[in-house]
Amino acid sequence: MSLDFLAGFTIFMISLIIVVSLIPGLLAGVASSSIDYDAVAYRTAVILVEDPGWPDSPNAWEHYGTAHKDLVERLGLAVSKDAPNILLPAKIDRLFDTTFFTYPDDYRSRVFFTDYPYSFNISLVQPGEDTRYLGEPLPQGQYGYIRRVVKIKEPAVAEINAGSYIAGVDQTFTVTLNYTELLDAAVDPAYRIDPRTEPISINITNFAGCLVNPYVFATLDNITFSVNGVTLPATTDEYTMIKDESYQFFIDGTPADLTPGAPVGSALNLTLKPAWLKNFPVNKGDRNLLTITYRFADDPAQTQIQGDYSFDYTTAAPQLDVAALEVAVW
């Protein structure tokens, strides 16, 4: 029995040694670099185009300042988790802003979620626009690659023909946003107008069509804001200093603040950004109305513009533009 046990045990140990020596060879193909990089590129593209990132709206990561950059955990570009492949311009701008995020460390930790020193190239190709790049030039050799066709949700724009609002010499014109209607959950996120997270633009054109005398311009005194009929003051410098990060306002193509006291002859172009609209605490409850009022100050009146314009889905629906996001990893 002792000899039989010794012989069996010897055969078992020899077999075990042979099997162990063969395992590295069996697993060698699993570590193929091309398969690994293709998988990383695919996973990265999915995160970018199907995820809104974190933190999500309404206090979304793309609106965070430098002081709160460390709170940003994930850089997704989607409008919403319910609208994959629909990208938000503000998220795109922040992703490609290497003055805000540190390249490449912030991108490896917030897009690739690894400390592994991947090299990468992320690009966005949009017809009629310059291609945007992030990362290093593509190498000559092999690399992982994925291309995703996406759509970019352009901000809602109200195009107002001033000549259609001749009603007297009240010298005021208002634009109203009904947050209850705009933030209705039944609206597809791809087309939802959300001033809390996206800029809105109001373009008043053909202003000459409402002048009392086409050769005498009207004077715009100021633009004010109210919620449910209650005028909300802003600090003096917010009204009297041009702040591109908060709003952009042009009178006949010339930049101006919100208390311009300047003549108007052809057009008024106002873009309000989420950073500015946060000054006005409007939610999505019953009858939450944000009213923007243009006041003119001439005696006698030089403009006949008067009325109220409703900024809603019938007058200012967002547009979707086709683009392609490409991710290469090596």
Phi, psi and omega in degrees: 000322180296318180293320179297318180296317181296319180294315179297317181295323179296315179297320180298315182294320179298318179296318180297318179297319180296316181297314180298321181291338181273341186300315179302323178292323180293327184265359185301319183289341182292332183270024179303124185295322183294318179294318181297313182291324176297320180294320179294318179298317180297313181298319180296317179297321178298316180299317185290318189261347182246355184238139179279358184084177180213132004293153182259178184296155008277341177266065189284157186300330184291346180260004181286143175272178183301324183295337182246017183300326182294345179279348179283121184256330187211136184256074175268151185252352186290148176301318183201159175294340178271001179225066179297149179072005174253112188259152181257129182304321181298323178291320179298314180300318182289324178301316184273006180270092182281357172278343178264305176268143180276124179267134000260356191299314182297326181285323178295324183276335185251350177241315182266340178056050181202157172265357181296134187283061174298143164263147185206162174218121177244127181226152178236120182250120181230125181306133179082358181236156175292138178293136180257136184236149173217123179117204185259160176299149180296139181283169178282333185271210183278147175201157177281145186209142174214144178233126181241127174279127184228175172232143180254125181278108179280146182300151178292137182231129175263122177255111187245122176272107184300330180295346179269000182238045175272110184221003180147204183235038179294335178065026173225149176217134184239149173236125186244135175246122177264104184294332179297319179282318184294322184265019178300123182297342180286344180281133179304128181304333179295336183240002183289138175266114182233093181297345179289335184235347183229146177290155173236146182237139179234111181250112176261112184247174180052043181295333178300334181291349179244008178283144176295317177234118184298348181258359178238114183285153174272154181256118176277118182280306182197170173237126180239165184231143177216152177241121181052039176087355181258116181292131182252121181283148170249164179295156186303315184291334178292330179274327190257357178241135178287123182232100183298331181286344181252314180203162173228129182224131180231135173249115183052038177087359182255131180300143180211164173268190185269001172231064192285322187056041187239154180287146180236127180238334186223320187203150172233125183235113183238127173239120179256129183258158183307325180299327179280317184292343176293345176294341187242108188285079178251129178250203183249022178286188184295127175053050171269100186249126171257121182245129178253121186244124174266124180243128179255150189225075176234143177223105005285164182299138179252358178229147178255009182292134180196141177141182181231130180252129180266118179273098184216192186287343178273341184246341186212047182292138177296156178247150178248124179252138181283141177208178178224131176255128181241135180234125176237137182224138176209000000 
